[in-house]
Amino acid sequence: MARVIAEFEKVVVYANPKDVELAQSMCGSSVSVVPGAVDDGWSRDTGPMLLTHADARVRAACFQFNGWGGSYSYENDALIKWQMTEDLGLQVYNHDMVLEGGSVIMDGTGALVTTQQCLLHDGRNPGLSQDAQSEILKEQLGVNRVIWLPGGWSPDPITNGHVDGIAAFVAENTLVLNSISQSEDPENYQMLEQAREILEGEGFEVIRLPATSFTAFHINFYSANGGLIVPIQGRAQVDDIPLAILRDLHPNHQVVGVVANTLGEAGGGIHCITQQVPVGVCWPF
């Protein structure tokens, strides 16, 4: 499977060498497909996290990947971030903490949201307390506060409660949060209500985004400069309301829905298979 790192006007796909020719024919000439050994396609979790300093310098924060707590094979996925950072020519800050990109969301002004279910999972960092992990996140990612939610969507046999499956920042101090009725799903309703109370207690505005599709979570979108790529099911009755909310929240963006049921059935979405690269960082391809 290919993995994607996207800048608004440039898309690079990493694919296993045997798949490069096929991927290139499917992606077209506007996309650069390059060989890279990968086990799976979730570059949000396995790729580097690129951070922009106040003086416009960009660096790569590289944490460890262990197959979502040892659940899946990850030999190649644990190494692909090094090829990506080398290709981009970036300074790397490596840390021994196990962390996937989908387990954290940031607003770009100092706030980070994550879940206890994921980061405190026994298969990730059993020797690190919540407070210790908060300090590492602050130091490595340049945030000044870490908000811990209890958990993520259930069932989630792969990521153990990634926060990008239930919430996303849309502006400073403003998030969209999945919502579902108590009668439809009592367990996830309670989880989301707990999350809402915590986030509002931290001073965030929380906007509900109806979880109308379980094979294409609309909240797992990719935000680019001027564009929003949203996973959709391809059925108006489940896609129209979430898309309308996201369009209202992004009046200066072109909101594009992409049918992503296959990704959803595999456990992720558009956000999960992408990793943004700041403008100004140039690919050699």
Number of C-alpha atoms within 10 A of each C-alpha: 15 23 26 25 19 19 21 15 10 14 18 20 22 25 25 20 13 11 16 20 14 11 20 17 11 10 14 10 9 11 19 18 27 19 15 22 17 23 20 19 20 27 26 22 28 32 32 29 22 19 18 16 10 7 6 11 12 19 18 24 20 25 22 20 24 19 23 22 20 13 12 12 13 17 14 14 22 19 17 19 23 15 15 18 20 11 13 16 15 16 13 17 13 13 13 10 18 17 24 28 23 24 23 23 17 16 17 15 13 14 17 22 20 25 22 19 19 27 28 17 15 13 15 21 18 10 11 15 11 14 10 10 18 19 15 16 19 16 11 16 18 17 19 14 15 19 15 20 22 16 22 26 19 13 10 12 10 16 22 22 26 26 28 27 26 24 27 24 23 16 14 14 17 17 21 22 25 27 20 20 12 12 8 9 11 12 14 21 18 14 18 24 16 14 23 24 14 16 21 14 10 11 11 16 17 21 19 17 22 20 20 20 19 14 20 29 30 31 27 25 26 20 20 17 13 12 15 20 19 27 29 31 23 16 10 10 10 18 22 14 15 21 21 12 15 20 16 11 14 17 10 12 17 14 20 14 18 17 17 20 20 13 19 20 12 10 19 26 30 27 25 24 24 24 24 21 23 17 14 10 13 13 15 7 10
